[in-house]
């Protein structure tokens, strides 16, 4: 038995594959079990920034600018 693979059939199968991947990714992203992992990942861009050091002297010093 020979199956004639037309362009329309190949495009249709591609559409189904992409749709299934989209639905799977959407369910994965909006799964409530992943909230702690995503909350941690949201802060990753700020992880390498140095923390400001506040000393008593610098906190009481005022600027001379008006």
PDB file with SEQRES, HELIX, SHEET and CRYST1 records, atoms N, CA, C and O in Angstrom:
SEQRES   1 A   66  UNK UNK UNK UNK UNK UNK UNK UNK UNK UNK UNK UNK UNK          
SEQRES   2 A   66  UNK UNK UNK UNK UNK UNK UNK UNK UNK UNK UNK UNK UNK          
SEQRES   3 A   66  UNK UNK UNK UNK UNK UNK UNK UNK UNK UNK UNK UNK UNK          
SEQRES   4 A   66  UNK UNK UNK UNK UNK UNK UNK UNK UNK UNK UNK UNK UNK          
SEQRES   5 A   66  UNK UNK UNK UNK UNK UNK UNK UNK UNK UNK UNK UNK UNK          
SEQRES   6 A   66  UNK                                                          
HELIX    1 AA1 UNK A    7  UNK A   29  1                                  23    
HELIX    2 AA2 UNK A   32  UNK A   34  5                                   3    
HELIX    3 AA3 UNK A   35  UNK A   42  1                                   8    
HELIX    4 AA4 UNK A   44  UNK A   46  5                                   3    
HELIX    5 AA5 UNK A   56  UNK A   60  1                                   5    
CRYST1    1.000    1.000    1.000  90.00  90.00  90.00 P 1           1          
ATOM      1  N   UNK A   1       0.831  -1.161   0.000  1.00  0.00           N  
ATOM      2  CA  UNK A   1       0.000   0.000   0.000  1.00  0.00           C  
ATOM      3  C   UNK A   1       0.891   1.245   0.000  1.00  0.00           C  
ATOM      4  O   UNK A   1       1.732   1.406   0.885  1.00  0.00           O  
ATOM      5  N   UNK A   2       0.715   2.096  -0.957  1.00  0.00           N  
ATOM      6  CA  UNK A   2       1.499   3.311  -1.097  1.00  0.00           C  
ATOM      7  C   UNK A   2       0.629   4.494  -0.713  1.00  0.00           C  
ATOM      8  O   UNK A   2      -0.485   4.653  -1.212  1.00  0.00           O  
ATOM      9  N   UNK A   3       1.160   5.332   0.191  1.00  0.00           N  
ATOM     10  CA  UNK A   3       0.424   6.523   0.621  1.00  0.00           C  
ATOM     11  C   UNK A   3       0.992   7.712  -0.134  1.00  0.00           C  
ATOM     12  O   UNK A   3       2.198   7.956  -0.125  1.00  0.00           O  
ATOM     13  N   UNK A   4       0.102   8.444  -0.786  1.00  0.00           N  
ATOM     14  CA  UNK A   4       0.507   9.627  -1.524  1.00  0.00           C  
ATOM     15  C   UNK A   4       0.589  10.802  -0.551  1.00  0.00           C  
ATOM     16  O   UNK A   4      -0.439  11.267  -0.059  1.00  0.00           O  
ATOM     17  N   UNK A   5       1.801  11.286  -0.269  1.00  0.00           N  
ATOM     18  CA  UNK A   5       2.008  12.390   0.663  1.00  0.00           C  
ATOM     19  C   UNK A   5       1.949  13.699  -0.109  1.00  0.00           C  
ATOM     20  O   UNK A   5       2.929  14.104  -0.734  1.00  0.00           O  
ATOM     21  N   UNK A   6       0.832  14.340  -0.067  1.00  0.00           N  
ATOM     22  CA  UNK A   6       0.688  15.616  -0.756  1.00  0.00           C  
ATOM     23  C   UNK A   6       1.220  16.739   0.129  1.00  0.00           C  
ATOM     24  O   UNK A   6       1.457  16.553   1.322  1.00  0.00           O  
ATOM     25  N   UNK A   7       1.399  17.882  -0.471  1.00  0.00           N  
ATOM     26  CA  UNK A   7       1.888  19.046   0.258  1.00  0.00           C  
ATOM     27  C   UNK A   7       0.895  19.452   1.344  1.00  0.00           C  
ATOM     28  O   UNK A   7       1.298  19.837   2.442  1.00  0.00           O  
ATOM     29  N   UNK A   8      -0.387  19.369   1.046  1.00  0.00           N  
ATOM     30  CA  UNK A   8      -1.415  19.724   2.024  1.00  0.00           C  
ATOM     31  C   UNK A   8      -1.386  18.815   3.236  1.00  0.00           C  
ATOM     32  O   UNK A   8      -1.586  19.278   4.359  1.00  0.00           O  
ATOM     33  N   UNK A   9      -1.138  17.526   3.029  1.00  0.00           N  
ATOM     34  CA  UNK A   9      -1.073  16.574   4.142  1.00  0.00           C  
ATOM     35  C   UNK A   9       0.139  16.859   5.018  1.00  0.00           C  
ATOM     36  O   UNK A   9       0.042  16.811   6.244  1.00  0.00           O  
ATOM     37  N   UNK A  10       1.269  17.151   4.407  1.00  0.00           N  
ATOM     38  CA  UNK A  10       2.492  17.445   5.168  1.00  0.00           C  
ATOM     39  C   UNK A  10       2.311  18.730   5.974  1.00  0.00           C  
ATOM     40  O   UNK A  10       2.702  18.794   7.139  1.00  0.00           O  
ATOM     41  N   UNK A  11       1.721  19.748   5.358  1.00  0.00           N  
ATOM     42  CA  UNK A  11       1.476  20.998   6.089  1.00  0.00           C  
ATOM     43  C   UNK A  11       0.469  20.784   7.223  1.00  0.00           C  
ATOM     44  O   UNK A  11       0.611  21.364   8.300  1.00  0.00           O  
ATOM     45  N   UNK A  12      -0.527  19.968   6.984  1.00  0.00           N  
ATOM     46  CA  UNK A  12      -1.515  19.674   8.020  1.00  0.00           C  
ATOM     47  C   UNK A  12      -0.888  18.961   9.207  1.00  0.00           C  
ATOM     48  O   UNK A  12      -1.175  19.292  10.357  1.00  0.00           O  
ATOM     49  N   UNK A  13      -0.029  17.978   8.929  1.00  0.00           N  
ATOM     50  CA  UNK A  13       0.661  17.278  10.010  1.00  0.00           C  
ATOM     51  C   UNK A  13       1.596  18.220  10.767  1.00  0.00           C  
ATOM     52  O   UNK A  13       1.709  18.132  11.989  1.00  0.00           O  
ATOM     53  N   UNK A  14       2.256  19.107  10.056  1.00  0.00           N  
ATOM     54  CA  UNK A  14       3.115  20.096  10.700  1.00  0.00           C  
ATOM     55  C   UNK A  14       2.321  21.015  11.607  1.00  0.00           C  
ATOM     56  O   UNK A  14       2.773  21.361  12.699  1.00  0.00           O  
ATOM     57  N   UNK A  15       1.142  21.412  11.160  1.00  0.00           N  
ATOM     58  CA  UNK A  15       0.280  22.263  11.974  1.00  0.00           C  
ATOM     59  C   UNK A  15      -0.154  21.541  13.237  1.00  0.00           C  
ATOM     60  O   UNK A  15      -0.175  22.136  14.315  1.00  0.00           O  
ATOM     61  N   UNK A  16      -0.501  20.269  13.119  1.00  0.00           N  
ATOM     62  CA  UNK A  16      -0.915  19.485  14.284  1.00  0.00           C  
ATOM     63  C   UNK A  16       0.243  19.359  15.274  1.00  0.00           C  
ATOM     64  O   UNK A  16       0.034  19.487  16.481  1.00  0.00           O  
ATOM     65  N   UNK A  17       1.445  19.113  14.792  1.00  0.00           N  
ATOM     66  CA  UNK A  17       2.615  18.981  15.669  1.00  0.00           C  
ATOM     67  C   UNK A  17       2.889  20.284  16.403  1.00  0.00           C  
ATOM     68  O   UNK A  17       3.148  20.271  17.606  1.00  0.00           O  
ATOM     69  N   UNK A  18       2.836  21.407  15.698  1.00  0.00           N  
ATOM     70  CA  UNK A  18       3.085  22.701  16.327  1.00  0.00           C  
ATOM     71  C   UNK A  18       1.985  23.023  17.332  1.00  0.00           C  
ATOM     72  O   UNK A  18       2.276  23.562  18.400  1.00  0.00           O  
ATOM     73  N   UNK A  19       0.737  22.708  17.020  1.00  0.00           N  
ATOM     74  CA  UNK A  19      -0.365  22.960  17.944  1.00  0.00           C  
ATOM     75  C   UNK A  19      -0.217  22.137  19.221  1.00  0.00           C  
ATOM     76  O   UNK A  19      -0.435  22.652  20.317  1.00  0.00           O  
ATOM     77  N   UNK A  20       0.147  20.870  19.090  1.00  0.00           N  
ATOM     78  CA  UNK A  20       0.342  20.013  20.263  1.00  0.00           C  
ATOM     79  C   UNK A  20       1.500  20.540  21.110  1.00  0.00           C  
ATOM     80  O   UNK A  20       1.417  20.544  22.338  1.00  0.00           O  
ATOM     81  N   UNK A  21       2.577  20.985  20.462  1.00  0.00           N  
ATOM     82  CA  UNK A  21       3.704  21.557  21.208  1.00  0.00           C  
ATOM     83  C   UNK A  21       3.283  22.836  21.928  1.00  0.00           C  
ATOM     84  O   UNK A  21       3.697  23.062  23.065  1.00  0.00           O  
ATOM     85  N   UNK A  22       2.476  23.669  21.293  1.00  0.00           N  
ATOM     86  CA  UNK A  22       1.992  24.904  21.906  1.00  0.00           C  
ATOM     87  C   UNK A  22       1.136  24.607  23.133  1.00  0.00           C  
ATOM     88  O   UNK A  22       1.308  25.237  24.177  1.00  0.00           O  
ATOM     89  N   UNK A  23       0.226  23.666  23.014  1.00  0.00           N  
ATOM     90  CA  UNK A  23      -0.636  23.308  24.144  1.00  0.00           C  
ATOM     91  C   UNK A  23       0.201  22.729  25.281  1.00  0.00           C  
ATOM     92  O   UNK A  23      -0.025  23.065  26.444  1.00  0.00           O  
ATOM     93  N   UNK A  24       1.150  21.874  24.967  1.00  0.00           N  
ATOM     94  CA  UNK A  24       2.014  21.290  25.996  1.00  0.00           C  
ATOM     95  C   UNK A  24       2.850  22.342  26.705  1.00  0.00           C  
ATOM     96  O   UNK A  24       2.975  22.307  27.929  1.00  0.00           O  
ATOM     97  N   UNK A  25       3.420  23.269  25.963  1.00  0.00           N  
ATOM     98  CA  UNK A  25       4.218  24.335  26.554  1.00  0.00           C  
ATOM     99  C   UNK A  25       3.356  25.255  27.409  1.00  0.00           C  
ATOM    100  O   UNK A  25       3.783  25.686  28.480  1.00  0.00           O  
ATOM    101  N   UNK A  26       2.157  25.554  26.949  1.00  0.00           N  
ATOM    102  CA  UNK A  26       1.246  26.404  27.719  1.00  0.00           C  
ATOM    103  C   UNK A  26       0.877  25.740  29.038  1.00  0.00           C  
ATOM    104  O   UNK A  26       0.877  26.399  30.077  1.00  0.00           O  
ATOM    105  N   UNK A  27       0.566  24.459  29.017  1.00  0.00           N  
ATOM    106  CA  UNK A  27       0.244  23.749  30.255  1.00  0.00           C  
ATOM    107  C   UNK A  27       1.437  23.696  31.191  1.00  0.00           C  
ATOM    108  O   UNK A  27       1.273  23.789  32.408  1.00  0.00           O  
ATOM    109  N   UNK A  28       2.636  23.547  30.642  1.00  0.00           N  
ATOM    110  CA  UNK A  28       3.842  23.494  31.462  1.00  0.00           C  
ATOM    111  C   UNK A  28       4.109  24.842  32.129  1.00  0.00           C  
ATOM    112  O   UNK A  28       4.453  24.895  33.310  1.00  0.00           O  
ATOM    113  N   UNK A  29       3.953  25.921  31.380  1.00  0.00           N  
ATOM    114  CA  UNK A  29       4.248  27.258  31.918  1.00  0.00           C  
ATOM    115  C   UNK A  29       3.239  27.654  32.987  1.00  0.00           C  
ATOM    116  O   UNK A  29       3.628  28.202  34.019  1.00  0.00           O  
ATOM    117  N   UNK A  30       1.965  27.392  32.770  1.00  0.00           N  
ATOM    118  CA  UNK A  30       0.945  27.837  33.706  1.00  0.00           C  
ATOM    119  C   UNK A  30       0.621  26.811  34.790  1.00  0.00           C  
ATOM    120  O   UNK A  30      -0.392  26.942  35.477  1.00  0.00           O  
ATOM    121  N   UNK A  31       1.453  25.811  34.950  1.00  0.00           N  
ATOM    122  CA  UNK A  31       1.282  24.833  36.007  1.00  0.00           C  
ATOM    123  C   UNK A  31       1.666  25.485  37.337  1.00  0.00           C  
ATOM    124  O   UNK A  31       2.753  26.052  37.452  1.00  0.00           O  
ATOM    125  N   UNK A  32       0.797  25.413  38.333  1.00  0.00           N  
ATOM    126  CA  UNK A  32       1.049  26.097  39.598  1.00  0.00           C  
ATOM    127  C   UNK A  32       2.191  25.472  40.392  1.00  0.00           C  
ATOM    128  O   UNK A  32       2.715  26.115  41.302  1.00  0.00           O  
ATOM    129  N   UNK A  33       2.589  24.256  40.086  1.00  0.00           N  
ATOM    130  CA  UNK A  33       3.711  23.635  40.791  1.00  0.00           C  
ATOM    131  C   UNK A  33       5.039  24.320  40.454  1.00  0.00           C  
ATOM    132  O   UNK A  33       6.001  24.221  41.217  1.00  0.00           O  
ATOM    133  N   UNK A  34       5.090  25.004  39.326  1.00  0.00           N  
ATOM    134  CA  UNK A  34       6.336  25.619  38.874  1.00  0.00           C  
ATOM    135  C   UNK A  34       6.519  27.053  39.357  1.00  0.00           C  
ATOM    136  O   UNK A  34       7.547  27.662  39.061  1.00  0.00           O  
ATOM    137  N   UNK A  35       5.561  27.612  40.089  1.00  0.00           N  
ATOM    138  CA  UNK A  35       5.655  28.997  40.534  1.00  0.00           C  
ATOM    139  C   UNK A  35       6.925  29.293  41.332  1.00  0.00           C  
ATOM    140  O   UNK A  35       7.557  30.316  41.070  1.00  0.00           O  
ATOM    141  N   UNK A  36       7.336  28.455  42.290  1.00  0.00           N  
ATOM    142  CA  UNK A  36       8.580  28.776  43.019  1.00  0.00           C  
ATOM    143  C   UNK A  36       9.811  28.797  42.104  1.00  0.00           C  
ATOM    144  O   UNK A  36      10.703  29.625  42.289  1.00  0.00           O  
ATOM    145  N   UNK A  37       9.864  27.905  41.135  1.00  0.00           N  
ATOM    146  CA  UNK A  37      11.002  27.889  40.214  1.00  0.00           C  
ATOM    147  C   UNK A  37      11.014  29.137  39.344  1.00  0.00           C  
ATOM    148  O   UNK A  37      12.074  29.718  39.112  1.00  0.00           O  
ATOM    149  N   UNK A  38       9.860  29.553  38.864  1.00  0.00           N  
ATOM    150  CA  UNK A  38       9.796  30.742  38.026  1.00  0.00           C  
ATOM    151  C   UNK A  38      10.044  32.006  38.841  1.00  0.00           C  
ATOM    152  O   UNK A  38      10.616  32.966  38.324  1.00  0.00           O  
ATOM    153  N   UNK A  39       9.626  32.026  40.105  1.00  0.00           N  
ATOM    154  CA  UNK A  39       9.894  33.182  40.963  1.00  0.00           C  
ATOM    155  C   UNK A  39      11.395  33.337  41.176  1.00  0.00           C  
ATOM    156  O   UNK A  39      11.911  34.454  41.180  1.00  0.00           O  
ATOM    157  N   UNK A  40      12.088  32.232  41.351  1.00  0.00           N  
ATOM    158  CA  UNK A  40      13.546  32.284  41.503  1.00  0.00           C  
ATOM    159  C   UNK A  40      14.211  32.707  40.191  1.00  0.00           C  
ATOM    160  O   UNK A  40      15.174  33.473  40.206  1.00  0.00           O  
ATOM    161  N   UNK A  41      13.711  32.221  39.078  1.00  0.00           N  
ATOM    162  CA  UNK A  41      14.294  32.552  37.779  1.00  0.00           C  
ATOM    163  C   UNK A  41      14.078  34.021  37.423  1.00  0.00           C  
ATOM    164  O   UNK A  41      14.904  34.619  36.733  1.00  0.00           O  
ATOM    165  N   UNK A  42      12.970  34.606  37.890  1.00  0.00           N  
ATOM    166  CA  UNK A  42      12.723  36.032  37.622  1.00  0.00           C  
ATOM    167  C   UNK A  42      13.786  36.913  38.247  1.00  0.00           C  
ATOM    168  O   UNK A  42      14.052  38.002  37.739  1.00  0.00           O  
ATOM    169  N   UNK A  43      14.403  36.473  39.340  1.00  0.00           N  
ATOM    170  CA  UNK A  43      15.395  37.286  40.041  1.00  0.00           C  
ATOM    171  C   UNK A  43      16.819  37.050  39.544  1.00  0.00           C  
ATOM    172  O   UNK A  43      17.743  37.721  40.005  1.00  0.00           O  
ATOM    173  N   UNK A  44      17.017  36.126  38.628  1.00  0.00           N  
ATOM    174  CA  UNK A  44      18.370  35.817  38.149  1.00  0.00           C  
ATOM    175  C   UNK A  44      19.107  37.003  37.523  1.00  0.00           C  
ATOM    176  O   UNK A  44      20.318  37.103  37.725  1.00  0.00           O  
ATOM    177  N   UNK A  45      18.468  37.904  36.784  1.00  0.00           N  
ATOM    178  CA  UNK A  45      19.226  39.037  36.229  1.00  0.00           C  
ATOM    179  C   UNK A  45      19.837  39.933  37.300  1.00  0.00           C  
ATOM    180  O   UNK A  45      20.811  40.637  37.031  1.00  0.00           O  
ATOM    181  N   UNK A  46      19.281  39.917  38.508  1.00  0.00           N  
ATOM    182  CA  UNK A  46      19.781  40.766  39.571  1.00  0.00           C  
ATOM    183  C   UNK A  46      20.741  40.043  40.501  1.00  0.00           C  
ATOM    184  O   UNK A  46      21.217  40.643  41.465  1.00  0.00           O  
ATOM    185  N   UNK A  47      21.040  38.783  40.246  1.00  0.00           N  
ATOM    186  CA  UNK A  47      21.851  37.981  41.155  1.00  0.00           C  
ATOM    187  C   UNK A  47      23.303  38.431  41.197  1.00  0.00           C  
ATOM    188  O   UNK A  47      23.955  38.272  42.229  1.00  0.00           O  
ATOM    189  N   UNK A  48      23.831  38.985  40.115  1.00  0.00           N  
ATOM    190  CA  UNK A  48      25.243  39.344  40.089  1.00  0.00           C  
ATOM    191  C   UNK A  48      25.504  40.799  40.463  1.00  0.00           C  
ATOM    192  O   UNK A  48      26.658  41.227  40.477  1.00  0.00           O  
ATOM    193  N   UNK A  49      24.459  41.569  40.766  1.00  0.00           N  
ATOM    194  CA  UNK A  49      24.658  42.954  41.158  1.00  0.00           C  
ATOM    195  C   UNK A  49      25.130  43.021  42.601  1.00  0.00           C  
ATOM    196  O   UNK A  49      24.589  42.334  43.467  1.00  0.00           O  
ATOM    197  N   UNK A  50      26.142  43.851  42.862  1.00  0.00           N  
ATOM    198  CA  UNK A  50      26.618  43.963  44.247  1.00  0.00           C  
ATOM    199  C   UNK A  50      25.582  44.682  45.118  1.00  0.00           C  
ATOM    200  O   UNK A  50      24.902  45.604  44.668  1.00  0.00           O  
ATOM    201  N   UNK A  51      25.483  44.250  46.334  1.00  0.00           N  
ATOM    202  CA  UNK A  51      24.564  44.873  47.267  1.00  0.00           C  
ATOM    203  C   UNK A  51      25.152  46.187  47.760  1.00  0.00           C  
ATOM    204  O   UNK A  51      26.340  46.237  48.078  1.00  0.00           O  
ATOM    205  N   UNK A  52      24.368  47.241  47.833  1.00  0.00           N  
ATOM    206  CA  UNK A  52      24.907  48.521  48.309  1.00  0.00           C  
ATOM    207  C   UNK A  52      25.263  48.437  49.785  1.00  0.00           C  
ATOM    208  O   UNK A  52      24.493  47.934  50.604  1.00  0.00           O  
ATOM    209  N   UNK A  53      26.431  48.935  50.098  1.00  0.00           N  
ATOM    210  CA  UNK A  53      26.881  48.940  51.485  1.00  0.00           C  
ATOM    211  C   UNK A  53      26.521  50.278  52.100  1.00  0.00           C  
ATOM    212  O   UNK A  53      26.988  51.323  51.645  1.00  0.00           O  
ATOM    213  N   UNK A  54      25.707  50.249  53.113  1.00  0.00           N  
ATOM    214  CA  UNK A  54      25.340  51.491  53.787  1.00  0.00           C  
ATOM    215  C   UNK A  54      26.039  51.527  55.126  1.00  0.00           C  
ATOM    216  O   UNK A  54      25.905  50.616  55.943  1.00  0.00           O  
ATOM    217  N   UNK A  55      26.773  52.575  55.331  1.00  0.00           N  
ATOM    218  CA  UNK A  55      27.428  52.775  56.616  1.00  0.00           C  
ATOM    219  C   UNK A  55      26.744  53.944  57.301  1.00  0.00           C  
ATOM    220  O   UNK A  55      26.013  54.706  56.668  1.00  0.00           O  
ATOM    221  N   UNK A  56      26.979  54.079  58.565  1.00  0.00           N  
ATOM    222  CA  UNK A  56      26.357  55.155  59.330  1.00  0.00           C  
ATOM    223  C   UNK A  56      26.830  56.512  58.824  1.00  0.00           C  
ATOM    224  O   UNK A  56      26.057  57.470  58.787  1.00  0.00           O  
ATOM    225  N   UNK A  57      28.095  56.592  58.437  1.00  0.00           N  
ATOM    226  CA  UNK A  57      28.646  57.868  57.977  1.00  0.00           C  
ATOM    227  C   UNK A  57      28.041  58.293  56.648  1.00  0.00           C  
ATOM    228  O   UNK A  57      27.670  59.455  56.483  1.00  0.00           O  
ATOM    229  N   UNK A  58      27.935  57.366  55.696  1.00  0.00           N  
ATOM    230  CA  UNK A  58      27.391  57.724  54.390  1.00  0.00           C  
ATOM    231  C   UNK A  58      25.885  57.959  54.452  1.00  0.00           C  
ATOM    232  O   UNK A  58      25.340  58.681  53.617  1.00  0.00           O  
ATOM    233  N   UNK A  59      25.213  57.365  55.420  1.00  0.00           N  
ATOM    234  CA  UNK A  59      23.770  57.532  55.538  1.00  0.00           C  
ATOM    235  C   UNK A  59      23.424  58.916  56.092  1.00  0.00           C  
ATOM    236  O   UNK A  59      22.362  59.463  55.794  1.00  0.00           O  
ATOM    237  N   UNK A  60      24.334  59.482  56.908  1.00  0.00           N  
ATOM    238  CA  UNK A  60      24.041  60.797  57.504  1.00  0.00           C  
ATOM    239  C   UNK A  60      24.619  61.943  56.694  1.00  0.00           C  
ATOM    240  O   UNK A  60      24.279  63.098  56.950  1.00  0.00           O  
ATOM    241  N   UNK A  61      25.480  61.665  55.727  1.00  0.00           N  
ATOM    242  CA  UNK A  61      26.080  62.713  54.925  1.00  0.00           C  
ATOM    243  C   UNK A  61      25.046  63.238  53.928  1.00  0.00           C  
ATOM    244  O   UNK A  61      24.338  62.469  53.279  1.00  0.00           O  
ATOM    245  N   UNK A  62      24.979  64.555  53.825  1.00  0.00           N  
ATOM    246  CA  UNK A  62      24.038  65.156  52.896  1.00  0.00           C  
ATOM    247  C   UNK A  62      24.774  65.754  51.727  1.00  0.00           C  
ATOM    248  O   UNK A  62      25.950  66.105  51.829  1.00  0.00           O  
ATOM    249  N   UNK A  63      24.088  65.867  50.627  1.00  0.00           N  
ATOM    250  CA  UNK A  63      24.664  66.460  49.447  1.00  0.00           C  
ATOM    251  C   UNK A  63      24.663  67.975  49.575  1.00  0.00           C  
ATOM    252  O   UNK A  63      23.782  68.550  50.214  1.00  0.00           O  
ATOM    253  N   UNK A  64      25.655  68.621  48.965  1.00  0.00           N  
ATOM    254  CA  UNK A  64      25.734  70.080  48.997  1.00  0.00           C  
ATOM    255  C   UNK A  64      24.927  70.699  47.867  1.00  0.00           C  
ATOM    256  O   UNK A  64      24.806  71.921  47.785  1.00  0.00           O  
ATOM    257  N   UNK A  65      24.381  69.873  47.006  1.00  0.00           N  
ATOM    258  CA  UNK A  65      23.584  70.374  45.882  1.00  0.00           C  
ATOM    259  C   UNK A  65      22.216  70.837  46.362  1.00  0.00           C  
ATOM    260  O   UNK A  65      21.632  70.241  47.267  1.00  0.00           O  
ATOM    261  N   UNK A  66      21.700  71.922  45.740  1.00  0.00           N  
ATOM    262  CA  UNK A  66      20.362  72.382  46.132  1.00  0.00           C  
ATOM    263  C   UNK A  66      19.262  71.445  45.669  1.00  0.00           C  
ATOM    264  O   UNK A  66      18.085  71.700  45.924  1.00  0.00           O  
TER     265      UNK A  66                                                      
END                                                                             
